Amino acid sequence: MPSPVFNTIAAILQRDFKLSPEQVQPETTLVDLGLDSLALMEFVFAVEDAFRLRIPEDRLDPREAGITLEQLCSVVEEMMGQHATALAPLAAHA
């Protein structure tokens, strides 16, 4: 069963990049999406905006072959966890 993160990423690809649900599977690589380099960068920016985070390039270089949507989801989930952990001490002092 796809995660909420995957569902959000799939919705971005289907809505903004006009990909069909069949093209958007967890095992699909970023290269297999058929997006040119500019569209691929726009996609990564859209994902970052959707989750309100910035993915360091050393964690995800969209030009690198073989990165799957599932791996992208893992990076986003990890970054979200780090963001929540970083905010926890601030919430404790509020």
Secondary structure as UniProt FT lines:
FT   HELIX           4..16
FT   HELIX           21..23
FT   TURN            26..27
FT   HELIX           31..33
FT   HELIX           37..51
FT   TURN            57..59
FT   TURN            62..63
FT   TURN            65..66
FT   HELIX           69..92
//
